Amino acid sequence: MNYDRYCNYNEHKYNRKTISYFLMRKPSDRVLIPYVSGIKNRKVLEVGIGFGYYTKYYIDNDNKIKGVDVNPQLEKNLNVEVVYGLANRLNETVKEMFDYILSFFMTEYLSYEELKEFIEQSVALLNEGGKFVTTIILRKGLGRLYIMLARMKGINKYNYTIKEINSMIDDKWKMSIHITPLNTVMKIPFAILVEIEKK
């Protein structure tokens, strides 16, 4: 079972707040919401848009938004164009260039090769000076436990070391890379925010 399980989710099930929301997601919003709130008047692609947890901030700031998701009907409450697609096959779905490509709490469903493809294809779709921004669960702290518990439930999730993440980033583009830690409510690391700027 992978993120295709979201194909049958409704809004209530999708937005249900579990213990992981309060331990990890909510504390990470102290970093993520100010970040996305600062994106204004840009062309934005959000991959794994879901029901638009972060999308409302782009809408409020006059961004031109497009979404990619395995369940595009989720967006009916957003009034945003959303197309069916997989993160590691963006080049099959998306043919235009963007100032920002963003994806939050979705890459945990991507294997090493899939995540590498997602990063490479996203950077290729960026305008000069554009940014690819994503969250990646770490193989340490509560990130390790979070993935172990998901796998015990039969959900195929992945986490990575910083070294593995760096090995996925190709040097063929001139890029600036910035990493911000995302910690749990107890200040234990579980993920990072990766920002890659195309020079």
ChimeraX attribute file (.defattr): number of C-alpha atoms within 10 A of each C-alpha:
attribute: neighborCount
match mode: 1-to-1
recipient: residues
	/A:1	11
	/A:2	12
	/A:3	19
	/A:4	13
	/A:5	11
	/A:6	15
	/A:7	13
	/A:8	11
	/A:9	14
	/A:10	13
	/A:11	12
	/A:12	8
	/A:13	10
	/A:14	13
	/A:15	13
	/A:16	9
	/A:17	12
	/A:18	9
	/A:19	9
	/A:20	12
	/A:21	14
	/A:22	13
	/A:23	18
	/A:24	23
	/A:25	21
	/A:26	16
	/A:27	17
	/A:28	22
	/A:29	14
	/A:30	12
	/A:31	15
	/A:32	17
	/A:33	13
	/A:34	11
	/A:35	11
	/A:36	18
	/A:37	16
	/A:38	11
	/A:39	19
	/A:40	16
	/A:41	15
	/A:42	16
	/A:43	20
	/A:44	25
	/A:45	27
	/A:46	24
	/A:47	26
	/A:48	25
	/A:49	25
	/A:50	25
	/A:51	21
	/A:52	18
	/A:53	11
	/A:54	19
	/A:55	22
	/A:56	13
	/A:57	19
	/A:58	22
	/A:59	18
	/A:60	12
	/A:61	15
	/A:62	13
	/A:63	17
	/A:64	17
	/A:65	21
	/A:66	19
	/A:67	25
	/A:68	24
	/A:69	24
	/A:70	22
	/A:71	23
	/A:72	19
	/A:73	15
	/A:74	21
	/A:75	21
	/A:76	12
	/A:77	10
	/A:78	13
	/A:79	9
	/A:80	16
	/A:81	13
	/A:82	25
	/A:83	18
	/A:84	13
	/A:85	20
	/A:86	19
	/A:87	25
	/A:88	20
	/A:89	14
	/A:90	20
	/A:91	18
	/A:92	11
	/A:93	13
	/A:94	17
	/A:95	9
	/A:96	10
	/A:97	18
	/A:98	24
	/A:99	22
	/A:100	25
	/A:101	26
	/A:102	21
	/A:103	21
	/A:104	18
	/A:105	14
	/A:106	18
	/A:107	24
	/A:108	22
	/A:109	20
	/A:110	21
	/A:111	16
	/A:112	17
	/A:113	11
	/A:114	16
	/A:115	21
	/A:116	20
	/A:117	20
	/A:118	22
	/A:119	23
	/A:120	20
	/A:121	18
	/A:122	27
	/A:123	26
	/A:124	17
	/A:125	23
	/A:126	23
	/A:127	17
	/A:128	15
	/A:129	14
	/A:130	22
	/A:131	26
	/A:132	26
	/A:133	23
	/A:134	21
	/A:135	23
	/A:136	28
	/A:137	26
	/A:138	24
	/A:139	19
	/A:140	16
	/A:141	16
	/A:142	20
	/A:143	22
	/A:144	18
	/A:145	13
	/A:146	20
	/A:147	20
	/A:148	17
	/A:149	12
	/A:150	13
	/A:151	14
	/A:152	9
	/A:153	10
	/A:154	11
	/A:155	16
	/A:156	17
	/A:157	21
	/A:158	23
	/A:159	24
	/A:160	18
	/A:161	14
	/A:162	12
	/A:163	8
	/A:164	12
	/A:165	17
	/A:166	11
	/A:167	11
	/A:168	16
	/A:169	18
	/A:170	13
	/A:171	8
	/A:172	7
	/A:173	13
	/A:174	12
	/A:175	18
	/A:176	12
	/A:177	15
	/A:178	12
	/A:179	14
	/A:180	12
	/A:181	16
	/A:182	25
	/A:183	23
	/A:184	21
	/A:185	14
	/A:186	9
	/A:187	12
	/A:188	16
	/A:189	20
	/A:190	25
	/A:191	29
	/A:192	19
	/A:193	20
	/A:194	18
	/A:195	19
	/A:196	24
	/A:197	22
	/A:198	20
	/A:199	13
